[in-house]
Amino acid sequence: MISLYVGSTSGYTGKTLITMGLGQKFKKDGLRVGYIKPVGILPIKVDDILTDNDAWRIYRALELKDPVSGICPVVLTQELAVKSYLKDVKGLLRKILKSYNDLSKDKDIMLVGGYGSIYTGNYLGVQGLQVIKRLNSKVVIVVKYEGEYIVDYVLQAKKDLKDRFLGVILNKVTIEHKQSADEYAVPFLKRKNVDILGVIPHDSIVGSITVEELNEMLGGKVLCCHDKLSNLVEHFLIGAMQVDKAIEYFKKTRNNAVIVGGDRADIQLSAMESGSVCLILTGELYPSEIILSRAEQKDVPILVVREDTYSIAKKLEKLSVRLRLRDKVKVDRGMSLVIENVNFPLLYKKLGIKIGQ
């Protein structure tokens, strides 16, 4: 049985997506796949069982049948976090090992989902590097590509993981960064004997959020077009300029949500006429009947939020870093991207997997 740990050198690199894609491909190739997330940081209850939100999404995406109680043995609740700072918490690694052993029975490969980075969790006694060693895992490092400097982190991971290190997947490579990845980072890493297991492009659909999710996170109130809350928002724009400039600004970006003061009817109309998929009205100021009527005609949901434009913009800036896969469109698209862009023949070779024999 093979143990494959999907880790990273920082948080929010797309490990959940990569794990889903790898698992789906393994299943398609006839492997019996298991999954565990040793430590979770997004508590959720499923049938009164405490688990992790990302672990639960992967469990469903891969259509697993194992007991939900075992997929995330350590869930970092507020209570556990406080307790760990006051005194050493014992037994967490043993708990992880027990769940892993139970779940790995009759499996060909166990996917192990890292949280944070491979260096995270030391204060709990379950640092990624410790877990990897105890589970005897091979490791794929996922890096969000933001420039050539990421090679330093990859080389450090290779050094720390030694023979367990299989290679790196460069994730979320934007058009702006593709040239530097192709011309500098990839050749450099290959020269340092680091296998490139995949280069996955940034995808606007995967990085999007539905209007409904957006409203939940902002604590807003939906005024109209409740049947359009599944609209996908890819970009956030601030409507704080003159009308003639606003129209040109809005038309340049597709599938945008415009953050605008509730008293700026001129900008609100311009955004709707320019194809925006959602309006976020700030300052808890409600629009006129004319605006609401036009929004209904154009199928543009309007959200009203209490905070001012600047505060909402800052909140959405942080949110964009933490956008998580929820709806089926994003999950399916994300898994397809992984399957299309990961070098599975090379990965199988390094794992010692022979398909069809």
C-alpha positions as a Python dict, from the first residue, in 0.01 Angstrom:
ca = {
    (1, 'M'): (0, 0, 0),
    (2, 'I'): (130, 342, -100),
    (3, 'S'): (99, 652, 116),
    (4, 'L'): (103, 982, -75),
    (5, 'Y'): (112, 1307, 123),
    (6, 'V'): (-2, 1621, -63),
    (7, 'G'): (180, 1905, 111),
    (8, 'S'): (314, 2252, 55),
    (9, 'T'): (555, 2511, 189),
    (10, 'S'): (280, 2763, 265),
    (11, 'G'): (-95, 2779, 309),
    (12, 'Y'): (-365, 2824, 43),
    (13, 'T'): (-174, 2671, -248),
    (14, 'G'): (-461, 2459, -379),
    (15, 'K'): (-386, 2128, -204),
    (16, 'T'): (-756, 2041, -179),
    (17, 'L'): (-804, 2073, -552),
    (18, 'I'): (-486, 1878, -629),
    (19, 'T'): (-590, 1599, -393),
    (20, 'M'): (-931, 1572, -556),
    (21, 'G'): (-778, 1555, -904),
    (22, 'L'): (-516, 1297, -808),
    (23, 'G'): (-775, 1083, -634),
    (24, 'Q'): (-1013, 1091, -927),
    (25, 'K'): (-738, 989, -1169),
    (26, 'F'): (-621, 708, -940),
    (27, 'K'): (-977, 575, -923),
    (28, 'K'): (-1020, 594, -1300),
    (29, 'D'): (-704, 388, -1337),
    (30, 'G'): (-850, 116, -1120),
    (31, 'L'): (-672, 188, -790),
    (32, 'R'): (-851, 146, -458),
    (33, 'V'): (-819, 493, -306),
    (34, 'G'): (-840, 602, 56),
    (35, 'Y'): (-811, 950, 202),
    (36, 'I'): (-729, 1111, 534),
    (37, 'K'): (-667, 1467, 646),
    (38, 'P'): (-470, 1424, 970),
    (39, 'V'): (-536, 1779, 1093),
    (40, 'G'): (-824, 2002, 988),
    (41, 'I'): (-878, 2371, 1059),
    (42, 'L'): (-1233, 2417, 927),
    (43, 'P'): (-1464, 2245, 1177),
    (44, 'I'): (-1796, 2116, 1046),
    (45, 'K'): (-2048, 1866, 1181),
    (46, 'V'): (-2172, 1589, 951),
    (47, 'D'): (-2447, 1381, 1114),
    (48, 'D'): (-2321, 1499, 1454),
    (49, 'I'): (-1966, 1391, 1369),
    (50, 'L'): (-1701, 1662, 1397),
    (51, 'T'): (-1480, 1673, 1089),
    (52, 'D'): (-1309, 1920, 855),
    (53, 'N'): (-1489, 2104, 574),
    (54, 'D'): (-1220, 2043, 312),
    (55, 'A'): (-1190, 1678, 411),
    (56, 'W'): (-1566, 1639, 378),
    (57, 'R'): (-1557, 1796, 27),
    (58, 'I'): (-1281, 1560, -86),
    (59, 'Y'): (-1467, 1265, 67),
    (60, 'R'): (-1776, 1350, -138),
    (61, 'A'): (-1587, 1439, -457),
    (62, 'L'): (-1411, 1101, -454),
    (63, 'E'): (-1733, 919, -356),
    (64, 'L'): (-1564, 744, -66),
    (65, 'K'): (-1748, 498, 160),
    (66, 'D'): (-1523, 485, 467),
    (67, 'P'): (-1659, 608, 803),
    (68, 'V'): (-1664, 990, 809),
    (69, 'S'): (-1544, 981, 1170),
    (70, 'G'): (-1196, 874, 1059),
    (71, 'I'): (-1119, 1108, 770),
    (72, 'C'): (-1004, 1392, 995),
    (73, 'P'): (-896, 1259, 1337),
    (74, 'V'): (-771, 1594, 1469),
    (75, 'V'): (-997, 1897, 1415),
    (76, 'L'): (-851, 2225, 1536),
    (77, 'T'): (-1137, 2379, 1728),
    (78, 'Q'): (-1099, 2695, 1935),
    (79, 'E'): (-1102, 2478, 2247),
    (80, 'L'): (-816, 2258, 2123),
    (81, 'A'): (-613, 2560, 2012),
    (82, 'V'): (-640, 2727, 2353),
    (83, 'K'): (-565, 2401, 2533),
    (84, 'S'): (-252, 2341, 2326),
    (85, 'Y'): (-111, 2682, 2416),
    (86, 'L'): (-167, 2628, 2787),
    (87, 'K'): (-14, 2280, 2805),
    (88, 'D'): (117, 2002, 2582),
    (89, 'V'): (-163, 1800, 2425),
    (90, 'K'): (-80, 1430, 2424),
    (91, 'G'): (-189, 1150, 2196),
    (92, 'L'): (-283, 1336, 1879),
    (93, 'L'): (-24, 1160, 1663),
    (94, 'R'): (-141, 822, 1794),
    (95, 'K'): (-498, 915, 1710),
    (96, 'I'): (-394, 1005, 1353),
    (97, 'L'): (-203, 678, 1315),
    (98, 'K'): (-501, 472, 1435),
    (99, 'S'): (-741, 638, 1188),
    (100, 'Y'): (-488, 597, 909),
    (101, 'N'): (-442, 227, 979),
    (102, 'D'): (-819, 172, 987),
    (103, 'L'): (-879, 360, 662),
    (104, 'S'): (-587, 209, 472),
    (105, 'K'): (-712, -150, 494),
    (106, 'D'): (-773, -298, 146),
    (107, 'K'): (-647, 20, -24),
    (108, 'D'): (-388, 47, -301),
    (109, 'I'): (-306, 408, -222),
    (110, 'M'): (-382, 645, 65),
    (111, 'L'): (-398, 1015, -7),
    (112, 'V'): (-292, 1220, 294),
    (113, 'G'): (-396, 1586, 291),
    (114, 'G'): (-160, 1834, 453),
    (115, 'Y'): (-284, 2145, 632),
    (116, 'G'): (-95, 2472, 616),
    (117, 'S'): (260, 2374, 525),
    (118, 'I'): (476, 2069, 600),
    (119, 'Y'): (617, 2276, 888),
    (120, 'T'): (277, 2361, 1041),
    (121, 'G'): (143, 2195, 1356),
    (122, 'N'): (453, 2175, 1573),
    (123, 'Y'): (275, 2331, 1870),
    (124, 'L'): (24, 2045, 1858),
    (125, 'G'): (292, 1780, 1828),
    (126, 'V'): (165, 1693, 1478),
    (127, 'Q'): (393, 1890, 1248),
    (128, 'G'): (358, 1787, 886),
    (129, 'L'): (710, 1645, 878),
    (130, 'Q'): (632, 1427, 1183),
    (131, 'V'): (310, 1297, 1030),
    (132, 'I'): (486, 1219, 702),
    (133, 'K'): (750, 1016, 884),
    (134, 'R'): (500, 824, 1102),
    (135, 'L'): (280, 737, 805),
    (136, 'N'): (583, 652, 593),
    (137, 'S'): (452, 875, 315),
    (138, 'K'): (598, 988, -12),
    (139, 'V'): (539, 1359, -68),
    (140, 'V'): (424, 1580, -353),
    (141, 'I'): (478, 1949, -282),
    (142, 'V'): (220, 2192, -422),
    (143, 'V'): (338, 2549, -474),
    (144, 'K'): (127, 2846, -576),
    (145, 'Y'): (349, 2999, -844),
    (146, 'E'): (399, 3371, -782),
    (147, 'G'): (749, 3416, -924),
    (148, 'E'): (1093, 3258, -942),
    (149, 'Y'): (1156, 3308, -570),
    (150, 'I'): (942, 3001, -493),
    (151, 'V'): (1236, 2780, -590),
    (152, 'D'): (1398, 2851, -252),
    (153, 'Y'): (1102, 2697, -70),
    (154, 'V'): (1098, 2394, -300),
    (155, 'L'): (1468, 2329, -247),
    (156, 'Q'): (1427, 2356, 131),
    (157, 'A'): (1140, 2107, 122),
    (158, 'K'): (1349, 1868, -88),
    (159, 'K'): (1631, 1894, 164),
    (160, 'D'): (1404, 1834, 464),
    (161, 'L'): (1205, 1549, 308),
    (162, 'K'): (1506, 1367, 164),
    (163, 'D'): (1406, 1043, -12),
    (164, 'R'): (1039, 1099, 59),
    (165, 'F'): (1029, 1397, -179),
    (166, 'L'): (882, 1302, -519),
    (167, 'G'): (863, 1639, -688),
    (168, 'V'): (664, 1959, -720),
    (169, 'I'): (339, 2073, -878),
    (170, 'L'): (336, 2441, -973),
    (171, 'N'): (-22, 2554, -925),
    (172, 'K'): (-230, 2859, -1024),
    (173, 'V'): (22, 2979, -1283),
    (174, 'T'): (-122, 3300, -1428),
    (175, 'I'): (-62, 3423, -1783),
    (176, 'E'): (162, 3695, -1638),
    (177, 'H'): (383, 3439, -1462),
    (178, 'K'): (386, 3165, -1726),
    (179, 'Q'): (695, 3297, -1904),
    (180, 'S'): (904, 3317, -1587),
    (181, 'A'): (790, 2968, -1489),
    (182, 'D'): (881, 2822, -1829),
    (183, 'E'): (1209, 3008, -1876),
    (184, 'Y'): (1352, 3026, -1525),
    (185, 'A'): (1184, 2827, -1247),
    (186, 'V'): (1122, 2498, -1429),
    (187, 'P'): (1470, 2472, -1592),
    (188, 'F'): (1636, 2571, -1263),
    (189, 'L'): (1447, 2312, -1059),
    (190, 'K'): (1520, 2040, -1314),
    (191, 'R'): (1889, 2133, -1296),
    (192, 'K'): (1864, 2082, -919),
    (193, 'N'): (1716, 1734, -976),
    (194, 'V'): (1364, 1837, -879),
    (195, 'D'): (1100, 1659, -1086),
    (196, 'I'): (821, 1884, -1215),
    (197, 'L'): (511, 1671, -1170),
    (198, 'G'): (275, 1930, -1313),
    (199, 'V'): (224, 2292, -1411),
    (200, 'I'): (-139, 2388, -1360),
    (201, 'P'): (-265, 2717, -1506),
    (202, 'H'): (-472, 2964, -1312),
    (203, 'D'): (-839, 2921, -1396),
    (204, 'S'): (-1093, 3197, -1337),
    (205, 'I'): (-1381, 2954, -1285),
    (206, 'V'): (-1197, 2760, -1015),
    (207, 'G'): (-1105, 3088, -847),
    (208, 'S'): (-1459, 3221, -858),
    (209, 'I'): (-1730, 3241, -595),
    (210, 'T'): (-2107, 3226, -623),
    (211, 'V'): (-2319, 3527, -530),
    (212, 'E'): (-2479, 3317, -257),
    (213, 'E'): (-2141, 3232, -100),
    (214, 'L'): (-2040, 3596, -129),
    (215, 'N'): (-2351, 3710, 53),
    (216, 'E'): (-2296, 3455, 332),
    (217, 'M'): (-1939, 3569, 386),
    (218, 'L'): (-2026, 3937, 387),
    (219, 'G'): (-2336, 3896, 602),
    (220, 'G'): (-2544, 4086, 347),
    (221, 'K'): (-2910, 4096, 251),
    (222, 'V'): (-3028, 3991, -97),
    (223, 'L'): (-3281, 4238, -238),
    (224, 'C'): (-3365, 4081, -573),
    (225, 'C'): (-3296, 3803, -826),
    (226, 'H'): (-3288, 3525, -568),
    (227, 'D'): (-3290, 3272, -852),
    (228, 'K'): (-2956, 3409, -979),
    (229, 'L'): (-2752, 3350, -663),
    (230, 'S'): (-2559, 3074, -841),
    (231, 'N'): (-2398, 3337, -1070),
    (232, 'L'): (-2018, 3304, -1055),
    (233, 'V'): (-1817, 3611, -960),
    (234, 'E'): (-1457, 3613, -1085),
    (235, 'H'): (-1351, 3971, -1008),
    (236, 'F'): (-1437, 4247, -763),
    (237, 'L'): (-1440, 4609, -880),
    (238, 'I'): (-1486, 4929, -681),
    (239, 'G'): (-1731, 5179, -824),
    (240, 'A'): (-1589, 5506, -696),
    (241, 'M'): (-1523, 5708, -1010),
    (242, 'Q'): (-1706, 5927, -1258),
    (243, 'V'): (-1978, 5758, -1463),
    (244, 'D'): (-1811, 5798, -1804),
    (245, 'K'): (-1495, 5628, -1677),
    (246, 'A'): (-1690, 5364, -1484),
    (247, 'I'): (-1859, 5216, -1792),
    (248, 'E'): (-1526, 5166, -1968),
    (249, 'Y'): (-1375, 5022, -1648),
    (250, 'F'): (-1658, 4774, -1592),
    (251, 'K'): (-1663, 4649, -1952),
    (252, 'K'): (-1297, 4544, -1935),
    (253, 'T'): (-1363, 4272, -1677),
    (254, 'R'): (-1609, 3987, -1723),
    (255, 'N'): (-1819, 3828, -1447),
    (256, 'N'): (-1749, 4107, -1202),
    (257, 'A'): (-1920, 4220, -884),
    (258, 'V'): (-1916, 4594, -825),
    (259, 'I'): (-1873, 4732, -474),
    (260, 'V'): (-2043, 5070, -463),
    (261, 'G'): (-2203, 5307, -216),
    (262, 'G'): (-2577, 5257, -181),
    (263, 'D'): (-2631, 5623, -274),
    (264, 'R'): (-2450, 5603, -610),
    (265, 'A'): (-2742, 5522, -841),
    (266, 'D'): (-2546, 5644, -1145),
    (267, 'I'): (-2265, 5394, -1088),
    (268, 'Q'): (-2512, 5116, -1006),
    (269, 'L'): (-2691, 5163, -1340),
    (270, 'S'): (-2359, 5181, -1527),
    (271, 'A'): (-2246, 4853, -1370),
    (272, 'M'): (-2565, 4672, -1468),
    (273, 'E'): (-2560, 4807, -1823),
    (274, 'S'): (-2195, 4702, -1856),
    (275, 'G'): (-2262, 4338, -1773),
    (276, 'S'): (-2178, 4309, -1402),
    (277, 'V'): (-2325, 3995, -1244),
    (278, 'C'): (-2379, 4137, -896),
    (279, 'L'): (-2394, 4468, -707),
    (280, 'I'): (-2270, 4504, -348),
    (281, 'L'): (-2419, 4819, -198),
    (282, 'T'): (-2230, 4942, 106),
    (283, 'G'): (-2321, 5156, 406),
    (284, 'E'): (-2656, 4976, 452),
    (285, 'L'): (-2810, 5219, 205),
    (286, 'Y'): (-3096, 5080, -2),
    (287, 'P'): (-3141, 5151, -374),
    (288, 'S'): (-3435, 5322, -540),
    (289, 'E'): (-3725, 5136, -703),
    (290, 'I'): (-3580, 5228, -1043),
    (291, 'I'): (-3254, 5049, -962),
    (292, 'L'): (-3435, 4744, -826),
    (293, 'S'): (-3660, 4726, -1131),
    (294, 'R'): (-3362, 4747, -1368),
    (295, 'A'): (-3176, 4483, -1169),
    (296, 'E'): (-3473, 4246, -1206),
    (297, 'Q'): (-3478, 4308, -1581),
    (298, 'K'): (-3105, 4245, -1614),
    (299, 'D'): (-3097, 3946, -1371),
    (300, 'V'): (-2840, 4119, -1148),
    (301, 'P'): (-2867, 4030, -776),
    (302, 'I'): (-2820, 4323, -539),
    (303, 'L'): (-2665, 4270, -196),
    (304, 'V'): (-2681, 4532, 79),
    (305, 'V'): (-2408, 4525, 344),
    (306, 'R'): (-2354, 4730, 657),
    (307, 'E'): (-1985, 4817, 622),
    (308, 'D'): (-1838, 5095, 409),
    (309, 'T'): (-1684, 5045, 65),
    (310, 'Y'): (-1324, 5044, 187),
    (311, 'S'): (-1390, 4785, 460),
    (312, 'I'): (-1572, 4554, 219),
    (313, 'A'): (-1294, 4589, -38),
    (314, 'K'): (-1033, 4491, 224),
    (315, 'K'): (-1244, 4196, 338),
    (316, 'L'): (-1280, 4071, -20),
    (317, 'E'): (-907, 4111, -76),
    (318, 'K'): (-846, 3863, 206),
    (319, 'L'): (-1131, 3644, 87),
    (320, 'S'): (-979, 3608, -261),
    (321, 'V'): (-679, 3433, -104),
    (322, 'R'): (-901, 3183, 74),
    (323, 'L'): (-1163, 3105, -190),
    (324, 'R'): (-1257, 2742, -145),
    (325, 'L'): (-1406, 2488, -381),
    (326, 'R'): (-1774, 2444, -311),
    (327, 'D'): (-2006, 2407, -608),
    (328, 'K'): (-1996, 2123, -858),
    (329, 'V'): (-1895, 2341, -1155),
    (330, 'K'): (-1575, 2449, -981),
    (331, 'V'): (-1495, 2104, -845),
    (332, 'D'): (-1538, 1934, -1184),
    (333, 'R'): (-1339, 2202, -1362),
    (334, 'G'): (-1064, 2188, -1100),
    (335, 'M'): (-1029, 1810, -1113),
    (336, 'S'): (-1014, 1821, -1494),
    (337, 'L'): (-732, 2076, -1478),
    (338, 'V'): (-531, 1848, -1251),
    (339, 'I'): (-585, 1542, -1468),
    (340, 'E'): (-491, 1736, -1784),
    (341, 'N'): (-178, 1902, -1644),
    (342, 'V'): (-17, 1654, -1403),
    (343, 'N'): (243, 1418, -1547),
    (344, 'F'): (83, 1095, -1425),
    (345, 'P'): (323, 858, -1606),
    (346, 'L'): (611, 1022, -1418),
    (347, 'L'): (420, 1023, -1088),
    (348, 'Y'): (328, 655, -1128),
    (349, 'K'): (689, 570, -1207),
    (350, 'K'): (812, 744, -893),
    (351, 'L'): (542, 572, -685),
    (352, 'G'): (619, 234, -837),
    (353, 'I'): (265, 197, -975),
    (354, 'K'): (212, -11, -1290),
    (355, 'I'): (-128, 37, -1451),
    (356, 'G'): (-291, -242, -1650),
    (357, 'Q'): (-61, -517, -1531),
}
